[in-house]
Amino acid sequence: MAVELNYKLVGMRIRENRLRLGYTQEYVSEHADISPQHCSSIETGSTKLSLSCMVRVCNVLDITPNTLLMDSVDHATPHLMANVAAVFEDCTNDEIYLMLSIADNLKKSLRLKNIILTK
């Protein structure tokens, strides 16, 4: 079975983690030994990154490849659930209730319309 990586999502996660740390693309590119243009292209998903490049970027951002590839791995549910827990951990009961209601309705709507989210 062929696995097709969604490089736009990989790039989006790299960008999110870079911004979370307050790093510039120049900082990441310098420490990952890539050009700033390549870093920008990776973040926009307009270019593919090699495995060695991914590892270097992950090391700079102090994340694992799981963080970048979670939508492409069949058994990523525990990792995704950890992300869900992190989102909810500082919420009030009212916020949790509202967010769960929205998620439940979204799931029902997706299934009702038979919408398949592509990887």
C-alpha positions in Angstrom: 0.0 0.0 0.0 1.5 3.3 -1.1 1.6 6.1 1.5 1.1 9.6 0.2 2.4 12.3 2.6 0.5 15.6 2.8 3.5 18.0 2.6 1.2 21.0 3.2 0.2 19.6 6.6 3.9 18.7 7.4 4.9 22.3 6.5 2.0 23.7 8.5 3.1 21.8 11.6 6.7 22.9 11.1 5.5 26.5 10.9 3.3 26.2 14.0 6.1 24.7 16.0 8.6 27.3 14.8 6.2 30.2 15.7 5.4 28.5 19.1 9.1 28.7 19.9 9.5 32.3 18.5 12.0 31.2 15.9 12.4 32.8 12.5 12.8 30.8 9.3 16.3 32.1 9.2 17.1 30.7 12.6 15.6 27.3 11.7 17.3 27.2 8.3 20.7 28.1 9.8 20.5 25.4 12.5 19.0 22.8 10.2 21.6 23.5 7.5 19.1 24.4 4.8 18.6 27.7 2.9 15.9 30.1 4.1 14.2 29.7 0.7 14.1 25.9 1.2 12.7 26.4 4.7 10.0 28.6 3.3 9.1 26.2 0.6 8.9 23.3 3.1 6.5 25.4 5.3 4.2 26.1 2.4 4.3 22.5 1.2 5.5 23.5 -2.2 8.6 21.3 -1.9 9.2 17.9 -0.3 11.7 17.5 2.4 14.1 14.6 2.7 14.2 12.3 5.8 17.5 13.8 6.9 16.2 17.3 6.5 13.1 16.4 8.5 15.2 15.0 11.3 17.4 18.2 11.4 14.3 20.4 11.5 12.7 18.3 14.2 15.9 18.6 16.3 15.9 22.4 15.9 12.2 22.6 16.9 12.6 19.9 19.7 9.8 17.8 18.3 9.6 14.2 17.0 8.8 13.2 13.4 5.5 11.8 14.9 4.4 15.4 15.4 4.9 16.1 11.7 3.6 12.8 10.3 0.7 12.1 12.6 -2.0 12.1 9.9 0.1 9.7 7.8 0.6 7.0 10.4 -2.1 4.4 10.9 -1.6 4.0 14.6 -1.3 7.7 15.5 -4.4 7.8 17.7 -2.5 7.9 21.1 -0.4 10.8 19.9 -3.4 12.6 18.6 -5.3 12.0 21.8 -2.4 13.5 23.7 -2.8 16.6 21.6 -6.5 16.7 22.4 -5.7 16.4 26.1 -3.2 19.3 25.8 -5.9 21.5 24.1 -8.4 20.8 26.8 -6.1 20.8 29.9 -6.6 24.5 30.8 -10.2 24.8 29.8 -13.2 25.4 32.1 -16.0 22.9 32.3 -18.1 25.2 30.1 -15.4 25.5 27.5 -14.9 21.7 27.5 -18.7 21.1 27.1 -18.9 23.6 24.2 -15.9 22.2 22.4 -17.1 18.6 22.8 -20.5 19.6 21.5 -18.9 21.3 18.4 -16.7 18.2 17.8 -19.6 15.8 18.2 -21.8 17.8 15.7 -18.9 18.1 13.3 -18.4 14.4 13.4 -22.1 13.7 12.8 -22.2 16.2 9.9 -19.1 14.7 8.3 -20.6 11.2 8.5 -24.0 12.3 7.4 -22.6 13.9 4.2 -20.1 11.0 3.9 -17.2 13.5 3.7 -13.9 11.8 3.6 -11.0 14.0 4.8 -7.9 13.2 2.7 -4.5 12.7 4.1 
